[in-house]
Amino acid sequence: MEQKNRLRIALAIILLITLAMLTSFGRVLFARDVPRVSLAPPESSASSSKDASNQESALLRVEVTPQTVQEVVRTLDRVNSYYRELTVELFWSGGSSSTQVLVWADQGWSHSQQALPSGAVRHDLEGEGTRYAWYDGDEAYLSAPIPEETPVEADLSQRIPTYETVLALEPEQITAAGYEDRGGIPCVYVEYQGQALMGYRQRYWVSVNTGLLAAAETLSGEDVVYRMSAQPAQTPCPSGTSFALPGGESLHQAP
């Protein structure tokens, strides 16, 4: 019975993440032409000589509500070079599992390394329109073209949903929003629930510093069934990091 419950929860989470990504694809395709929101400083008398370092504090003073959170999220830009560590957890009646994920990203290339509950270590490498996958100890790898509509970030291979889903929501689907500190990371918080989620609620915390998804949760009622948490990102990606295939062929190297 416990094995069946575990399988049921895992399949439900995979379905939810897949639905979230499919919903986000259309929005990502058109988001490039959406004008950025200009966030005015809170005081009209503010000097125009303020440098760019004050832009973040101006953003933090903008009120975030279910009605405004989509516009605020649109102003966030993801860093394109970083390293960070994630923990992805699944919960079901009588048990749970945890997966550790290391992520390197640089200039459109990404490499995620997952330590699975089984003990196996999986690698996913993406860049220039191709996805590669293998396990520790493999000499060969699988490769496949990445569909053009796939978001730039390799979120699904990292076992995390894409927060661009928020941009495609109907306003009435958003039930809560605001600013929250999550694990020491200042974030924009949003919670939503829609018919496609089959009664589940989704929560996102998006870092205002990096534009990366800092945390996510899926809830059934008041029970958390999926949780992703991230350590603060190191930016840029460590110099000399090689995005290499198992045979040693380097496809990209961080400067």
RALIN-V951319 format. One record per pair of residues at least 6 apart in sequence whose ideal C-beta (glycine too) atoms are under 8 Angstrom apart, sorted by the first residue. I is the first residue (numbers start at 1). GAP is how many residues later the second one is. D is the distance in Angstrom with one decimal. If there is no record, write none. Layout:
i=I gap=GAP d=D
i=I gap=GAP d=D
//
This chain:
i=2 gap=90 d=7.9
i=2 gap=91 d=7.5
i=2 gap=92 d=4.9
i=2 gap=93 d=6.2
i=5 gap=87 d=4.9
i=5 gap=88 d=4.8
i=5 gap=89 d=6.6
i=5 gap=90 d=7.9
i=6 gap=84 d=7.9
i=6 gap=86 d=4.9
i=6 gap=89 d=6.1
i=6 gap=91 d=7.7
i=8 gap=84 d=7.4
i=9 gap=81 d=6.2
i=9 gap=82 d=7.2
i=9 gap=83 d=3.9
i=9 gap=216 d=5.6
i=10 gap=80 d=6.0
i=10 gap=82 d=7.8
i=12 gap=186 d=7.8
i=12 gap=188 d=7.6
i=12 gap=213 d=7.2
i=13 gap=77 d=6.1
i=13 gap=205 d=6.4
i=13 gap=212 d=6.4
i=13 gap=213 d=4.7
i=16 gap=145 d=7.6
i=16 gap=181 d=6.3
i=16 gap=182 d=7.8
i=16 gap=184 d=6.0
i=16 gap=186 d=7.4
i=16 gap=202 d=5.8
i=16 gap=210 d=7.4
i=17 gap=139 d=6.7
i=17 gap=142 d=7.8
i=17 gap=143 d=7.8
i=17 gap=144 d=4.8
i=18 gap=138 d=7.8
i=19 gap=177 d=5.2
i=19 gap=178 d=7.3
i=20 gap=141 d=4.4
i=20 gap=142 d=6.5
i=20 gap=145 d=4.6
i=20 gap=182 d=7.1
i=21 gap=130 d=7.3
i=21 gap=134 d=7.2
i=21 gap=135 d=5.9
i=21 gap=140 d=6.7
i=21 gap=141 d=5.6
i=21 gap=144 d=7.6
i=23 gap=142 d=5.3
i=23 gap=145 d=5.3
i=23 gap=173 d=6.8
i=24 gap=127 d=6.4
i=24 gap=138 d=4.8
i=24 gap=140 d=4.1
i=24 gap=141 d=4.5
i=24 gap=143 d=7.5
i=24 gap=144 d=6.0
i=25 gap=124 d=4.5
i=25 gap=125 d=7.3
i=25 gap=126 d=7.3
i=26 gap=123 d=7.9
i=26 gap=142 d=6.6
i=27 gap=137 d=5.7
i=27 gap=138 d=7.8
i=27 gap=140 d=4.9
i=27 gap=141 d=3.9
i=28 gap=121 d=7.3
i=28 gap=123 d=5.2
i=28 gap=134 d=7.9
i=28 gap=136 d=5.3
i=29 gap=120 d=6.0
i=31 gap=43 d=7.5
i=31 gap=133 d=7.1
i=31 gap=136 d=6.5
i=34 gap=40 d=6.3
i=36 gap=38 d=6.8
i=36 gap=39 d=5.9
i=37 gap=34 d=4.8
i=37 gap=35 d=7.3
i=37 gap=37 d=6.0
i=37 gap=38 d=5.0
i=39 gap=16 d=7.9
i=39 gap=19 d=5.6
i=39 gap=20 d=5.7
i=39 gap=23 d=5.3
i=39 gap=36 d=6.5
i=40 gap=18 d=7.7
i=41 gap=9 d=7.5
i=41 gap=13 d=7.8
i=41 gap=17 d=5.1
i=41 gap=20 d=8.0
i=42 gap=16 d=7.1
i=42 gap=19 d=4.8
i=56 gap=152 d=6.5
i=56 gap=153 d=7.1
i=59 gap=13 d=7.4
i=59 gap=16 d=6.8
i=59 gap=149 d=6.1
i=60 gap=119 d=6.6
i=60 gap=126 d=7.0
i=60 gap=148 d=6.7
i=62 gap=6 d=7.4
i=62 gap=10 d=6.3
i=64 gap=8 d=5.4
i=64 gap=113 d=5.2
i=64 gap=114 d=5.1
i=64 gap=115 d=5.8
i=64 gap=124 d=6.1
i=64 gap=125 d=7.8
i=65 gap=112 d=5.8
i=65 gap=113 d=7.6
i=66 gap=105 d=6.7
i=66 gap=108 d=4.1
i=66 gap=109 d=6.8
i=66 gap=110 d=6.6
i=66 gap=111 d=4.9
i=66 gap=124 d=7.9
i=67 gap=104 d=6.4
i=68 gap=109 d=7.5
i=69 gap=97 d=7.1
i=69 gap=105 d=6.4
i=69 gap=108 d=3.8
i=69 gap=119 d=6.6
i=69 gap=121 d=5.0
i=70 gap=96 d=6.2
i=70 gap=97 d=5.7
i=70 gap=99 d=7.1
i=70 gap=101 d=7.6
i=70 gap=104 d=7.7
i=72 gap=116 d=5.7
i=73 gap=90 d=7.0
i=73 gap=93 d=5.4
i=73 gap=94 d=6.3
i=73 gap=115 d=6.1
i=73 gap=117 d=7.3
i=73 gap=133 d=6.3
i=74 gap=93 d=6.5
i=76 gap=112 d=7.2
i=76 gap=130 d=6.2
i=76 gap=132 d=6.7
i=76 gap=135 d=4.2
i=77 gap=134 d=5.0
i=78 gap=74 d=7.9
i=78 gap=75 d=6.8
i=78 gap=132 d=6.7
i=78 gap=133 d=3.8
i=78 gap=134 d=5.9
i=79 gap=131 d=4.8
i=79 gap=132 d=6.5
i=79 gap=133 d=7.0
i=79 gap=154 d=6.9
i=79 gap=156 d=5.1
i=79 gap=157 d=7.6
i=80 gap=25 d=7.0
i=80 gap=26 d=7.2
i=80 gap=27 d=5.9
i=80 gap=28 d=7.0
i=81 gap=24 d=6.5
i=81 gap=25 d=4.5
i=81 gap=26 d=6.4
i=81 gap=154 d=6.3
i=81 gap=155 d=3.6
i=81 gap=156 d=4.6
i=81 gap=173 d=6.7
i=82 gap=21 d=7.8
i=82 gap=22 d=7.9
i=82 gap=23 d=5.5
i=82 gap=24 d=8.0
i=82 gap=128 d=6.8
i=82 gap=130 d=7.3
i=82 gap=151 d=4.3
i=82 gap=152 d=6.2
i=82 gap=153 d=4.6
i=82 gap=154 d=6.5
i=82 gap=155 d=5.8
i=83 gap=19 d=7.7
i=83 gap=20 d=6.9
i=83 gap=21 d=5.2
i=83 gap=22 d=7.7
i=83 gap=150 d=6.9
i=83 gap=151 d=4.6
i=83 gap=154 d=5.3
i=83 gap=155 d=5.9
i=83 gap=158 d=7.4
i=84 gap=18 d=7.9
i=84 gap=19 d=5.4
i=84 gap=128 d=7.3
i=84 gap=146 d=5.6
i=84 gap=147 d=5.8
i=84 gap=148 d=7.3
i=84 gap=149 d=4.1
i=84 gap=150 d=6.6
i=85 gap=15 d=7.2
i=85 gap=16 d=7.2
i=85 gap=17 d=5.6
i=85 gap=18 d=7.5
i=85 gap=145 d=7.1
i=85 gap=146 d=4.6
i=86 gap=14 d=7.4
i=86 gap=15 d=4.1
i=86 gap=16 d=7.8
i=86 gap=17 d=6.5
i=86 gap=72 d=6.5
i=86 gap=73 d=7.8
i=86 gap=74 d=6.8
i=86 gap=142 d=6.1
i=86 gap=143 d=7.0
i=86 gap=144 d=4.9
i=86 gap=145 d=7.7
i=87 gap=11 d=6.2
i=87 gap=12 d=7.4
i=87 gap=13 d=6.0
i=87 gap=14 d=7.4
i=87 gap=140 d=7.9
i=87 gap=141 d=7.1
i=87 gap=142 d=5.1
i=87 gap=143 d=7.8
i=88 gap=10 d=7.2
i=88 gap=11 d=4.5
i=88 gap=13 d=6.2
i=88 gap=71 d=4.6
i=88 gap=72 d=6.9
i=88 gap=138 d=7.8
i=88 gap=139 d=7.5
i=88 gap=140 d=5.1
i=89 gap=7 d=6.1
i=89 gap=8 d=6.9
i=89 gap=9 d=4.9
i=89 gap=10 d=7.6
i=89 gap=137 d=7.2
i=89 gap=138 d=4.6
i=89 gap=139 d=7.7
i=90 gap=6 d=6.3
i=90 gap=7 d=5.0
i=90 gap=135 d=6.9
i=90 gap=136 d=5.9
i=91 gap=132 d=7.2
i=91 gap=133 d=5.8
i=91 gap=134 d=5.3
i=91 gap=135 d=7.4
i=91 gap=136 d=7.5
i=92 gap=133 d=7.0
i=97 gap=20 d=4.5
i=98 gap=19 d=6.9
i=99 gap=15 d=5.6
i=99 gap=16 d=6.6
i=99 gap=17 d=5.8
i=99 gap=18 d=6.5
i=99 gap=60 d=6.3
i=100 gap=14 d=7.2
i=100 gap=15 d=4.4
i=101 gap=11 d=5.7
i=101 gap=12 d=7.0
i=101 gap=13 d=4.9
i=101 gap=14 d=7.8
i=101 gap=57 d=5.6
i=101 gap=58 d=6.3
i=102 gap=10 d=6.9
i=102 gap=11 d=4.5
i=103 gap=7 d=6.7
i=103 gap=8 d=7.4
i=103 gap=9 d=4.9
i=103 gap=10 d=7.9
i=103 gap=55 d=5.8
i=104 gap=6 d=7.0
i=104 gap=7 d=4.7
i=104 gap=8 d=7.9
i=104 gap=133 d=5.5
i=104 gap=134 d=7.8
i=104 gap=137 d=5.4
i=104 gap=139 d=7.2
i=104 gap=150 d=7.7
i=105 gap=6 d=7.7
i=105 gap=48 d=7.6
i=105 gap=49 d=7.9
i=105 gap=132 d=6.3
i=106 gap=130 d=7.0
i=106 gap=131 d=4.2
i=106 gap=135 d=6.7
i=106 gap=137 d=7.3
i=106 gap=146 d=6.8
i=106 gap=148 d=4.3
i=107 gap=145 d=7.2
i=107 gap=147 d=7.9
i=108 gap=19 d=5.9
i=108 gap=20 d=7.3
i=108 gap=44 d=6.9
i=109 gap=16 d=7.6
i=109 gap=17 d=6.9
i=109 gap=18 d=3.7
i=109 gap=19 d=7.8
i=109 gap=134 d=4.7
i=109 gap=142 d=7.2
i=109 gap=143 d=4.4
i=110 gap=14 d=7.8
i=110 gap=15 d=7.4
i=110 gap=16 d=5.1
i=110 gap=17 d=7.1
i=110 gap=43 d=7.0
i=110 gap=44 d=4.3
i=110 gap=47 d=7.8
i=110 gap=133 d=8.0
i=111 gap=12 d=6.9
i=111 gap=13 d=7.2
i=111 gap=14 d=4.8
i=111 gap=15 d=7.8
i=111 gap=132 d=5.2
i=112 gap=11 d=7.3
i=112 gap=12 d=4.8
i=112 gap=42 d=6.2
i=112 gap=45 d=5.4
i=112 gap=46 d=4.7
i=113 gap=8 d=6.3
i=113 gap=9 d=7.4
i=113 gap=10 d=5.5
i=114 gap=7 d=6.8
i=114 gap=8 d=4.7
i=114 gap=9 d=7.9
i=114 gap=10 d=7.7
i=114 gap=44 d=7.9
i=114 gap=45 d=6.8
i=115 gap=6 d=5.5
i=116 gap=6 d=6.2
i=120 gap=15 d=5.5
i=120 gap=16 d=7.2
i=121 gap=14 d=6.4
i=121 gap=15 d=4.0
i=122 gap=11 d=7.0
i=122 gap=12 d=7.7
i=122 gap=13 d=5.5
i=123 gap=9 d=7.8
i=123 gap=10 d=6.8
i=123 gap=11 d=5.4
i=123 gap=12 d=7.1
i=123 gap=13 d=7.4
i=123 gap=123 d=7.6
i=124 gap=7 d=6.8
i=124 gap=8 d=7.3
i=124 gap=9 d=5.3
i=124 gap=30 d=6.3
i=124 gap=33 d=3.8
i=124 gap=34 d=7.6
i=125 gap=6 d=7.4
i=125 gap=7 d=4.3
i=125 gap=8 d=7.6
i=125 gap=118 d=6.0
i=125 gap=119 d=8.0
i=125 gap=120 d=7.1
i=125 gap=126 d=7.3
i=126 gap=6 d=7.4
i=126 gap=20 d=6.4
i=126 gap=28 d=4.6
i=126 gap=31 d=6.8
i=127 gap=116 d=6.5
i=127 gap=124 d=6.2
i=127 gap=125 d=5.9
i=128 gap=123 d=7.7
i=129 gap=16 d=5.9
i=129 gap=17 d=5.5
i=130 gap=13 d=5.7
i=130 gap=14 d=7.2
i=130 gap=15 d=6.0
i=130 gap=16 d=6.4
i=131 gap=12 d=6.8
i=131 gap=13 d=5.4
i=131 gap=14 d=7.6
i=131 gap=15 d=5.2
i=131 gap=23 d=7.7
i=131 gap=26 d=7.2
i=132 gap=9 d=5.1
i=132 gap=10 d=7.0
i=132 gap=11 d=4.9
i=132 gap=113 d=6.2
i=133 gap=8 d=6.4
i=133 gap=9 d=4.9
i=133 gap=10 d=7.8
i=133 gap=24 d=7.8
i=134 gap=6 d=7.0
i=134 gap=7 d=4.0
i=134 gap=8 d=6.9
i=134 gap=111 d=7.8
i=134 gap=112 d=5.1
i=138 gap=108 d=5.4
i=139 gap=107 d=6.0
i=139 gap=108 d=6.5
i=140 gap=106 d=7.3
i=141 gap=104 d=5.8
i=141 gap=105 d=5.6
i=151 gap=11 d=5.2
i=151 gap=13 d=6.2
i=153 gap=9 d=6.9
i=155 gap=6 d=6.5
i=155 gap=7 d=4.7
i=155 gap=58 d=7.4
i=156 gap=6 d=7.9
i=159 gap=69 d=7.3
i=160 gap=53 d=6.0
i=160 gap=56 d=6.2
i=160 gap=68 d=4.9
i=161 gap=41 d=7.5
i=161 gap=43 d=7.8
i=161 gap=52 d=7.6
i=161 gap=55 d=5.9
i=162 gap=51 d=7.6
i=163 gap=41 d=4.9
i=163 gap=43 d=5.2
i=163 gap=50 d=4.9
i=163 gap=53 d=7.8
i=165 gap=37 d=7.7
i=166 gap=8 d=7.7
i=166 gap=24 d=5.4
i=166 gap=26 d=7.1
i=166 gap=38 d=6.4
i=169 gap=23 d=5.6
i=169 gap=25 d=7.0
i=170 gap=24 d=7.5
i=173 gap=19 d=4.8
i=173 gap=20 d=6.4
i=173 gap=21 d=4.4
i=174 gap=16 d=6.2
i=174 gap=17 d=7.3
i=174 gap=18 d=4.8
i=175 gap=16 d=5.2
i=175 gap=17 d=6.1
i=175 gap=18 d=5.9
i=175 gap=26 d=7.5
i=176 gap=13 d=7.3
i=176 gap=14 d=7.2
i=176 gap=15 d=4.2
i=177 gap=11 d=7.5
i=177 gap=12 d=6.3
i=177 gap=13 d=4.8
i=177 gap=14 d=7.3
i=178 gap=10 d=7.9
i=178 gap=11 d=5.3
i=179 gap=7 d=6.9
i=179 gap=8 d=7.0
i=179 gap=9 d=6.4
i=179 gap=10 d=6.7
i=179 gap=29 d=7.8
i=180 gap=7 d=5.5
i=180 gap=9 d=4.3
i=180 gap=25 d=6.3
i=181 gap=6 d=7.1
i=182 gap=7 d=7.6
i=182 gap=23 d=4.2
i=182 gap=32 d=5.3
i=182 gap=33 d=4.9
i=182 gap=47 d=7.9
i=183 gap=31 d=6.9
i=183 gap=32 d=6.8
i=183 gap=46 d=6.2
i=183 gap=47 d=7.4
i=183 gap=48 d=7.5
i=183 gap=49 d=7.7
i=184 gap=48 d=6.5
i=185 gap=20 d=7.5
i=185 gap=22 d=5.1
i=185 gap=24 d=7.1
i=185 gap=29 d=4.6
i=185 gap=45 d=7.7
i=185 gap=47 d=5.8
i=186 gap=21 d=7.1
i=186 gap=22 d=5.2
i=186 gap=23 d=6.6
i=187 gap=18 d=3.9
i=187 gap=19 d=5.7
i=187 gap=20 d=5.6
i=187 gap=21 d=6.5
i=187 gap=27 d=5.3
i=187 gap=28 d=7.4
i=188 gap=17 d=7.4
i=188 gap=18 d=4.8
i=188 gap=20 d=6.1
i=189 gap=14 d=7.3
i=189 gap=15 d=7.2
i=189 gap=16 d=5.4
i=190 gap=13 d=7.4
i=190 gap=14 d=5.2
i=190 gap=16 d=7.7
i=191 gap=10 d=6.3
i=191 gap=11 d=7.0
i=191 gap=12 d=4.8
i=191 gap=13 d=7.8
i=192 gap=9 d=7.4
i=192 gap=10 d=5.7
i=193 gap=6 d=7.9
i=193 gap=7 d=7.4
i=193 gap=8 d=4.7
i=193 gap=9 d=7.2
i=199 gap=21 d=7.0
i=200 gap=18 d=5.4
i=200 gap=19 d=6.5
i=200 gap=20 d=5.7
i=200 gap=25 d=7.5
i=201 gap=17 d=7.2
i=201 gap=18 d=4.5
i=202 gap=14 d=7.3
i=202 gap=15 d=7.5
i=202 gap=16 d=5.7
i=202 gap=17 d=7.9
i=203 gap=12 d=7.9
i=203 gap=13 d=6.5
i=203 gap=14 d=4.4
i=203 gap=15 d=7.8
i=203 gap=16 d=7.2
i=204 gap=9 d=6.4
i=204 gap=11 d=7.6
i=204 gap=12 d=5.4
i=205 gap=8 d=7.3
i=205 gap=9 d=4.8
i=205 gap=10 d=4.1
i=205 gap=11 d=7.2
i=206 gap=6 d=7.3
i=206 gap=7 d=5.8
i=206 gap=8 d=6.6
i=207 gap=6 d=7.7
i=207 gap=7 d=4.5
i=207 gap=26 d=7.5
i=210 gap=23 d=5.2
i=210 gap=25 d=6.7
i=212 gap=18 d=7.1
i=212 gap=21 d=5.9
i=213 gap=15 d=7.4
i=213 gap=17 d=7.2
i=214 gap=15 d=7.8
i=214 gap=16 d=5.2
i=215 gap=12 d=7.6
i=215 gap=13 d=6.2
i=215 gap=14 d=5.0
i=215 gap=15 d=6.5
i=216 gap=10 d=7.5
i=216 gap=11 d=7.3
i=216 gap=12 d=4.5
i=217 gap=7 d=5.5
i=217 gap=9 d=6.6
i=217 gap=10 d=5.1
i=217 gap=11 d=7.7
i=218 gap=6 d=7.3
i=218 gap=7 d=5.4
i=218 gap=8 d=3.9
i=218 gap=9 d=7.9
i=219 gap=6 d=6.8
i=236 gap=18 d=7.0
i=237 gap=17 d=4.4
i=238 gap=16 d=6.6
i=239 gap=15 d=5.9
i=239 gap=16 d=6.3
i=240 gap=13 d=6.6
i=240 gap=14 d=6.4
i=241 gap=12 d=6.9
i=241 gap=13 d=4.2
i=242 gap=8 d=4.6
i=242 gap=10 d=7.7
i=242 gap=11 d=5.0
i=242 gap=12 d=8.0
i=243 gap=7 d=6.8
i=243 gap=8 d=5.3
i=243 gap=9 d=4.3
i=243 gap=10 d=7.0
i=243 gap=11 d=8.0
i=244 gap=6 d=4.4
i=244 gap=7 d=6.7
i=245 gap=6 d=6.8
//
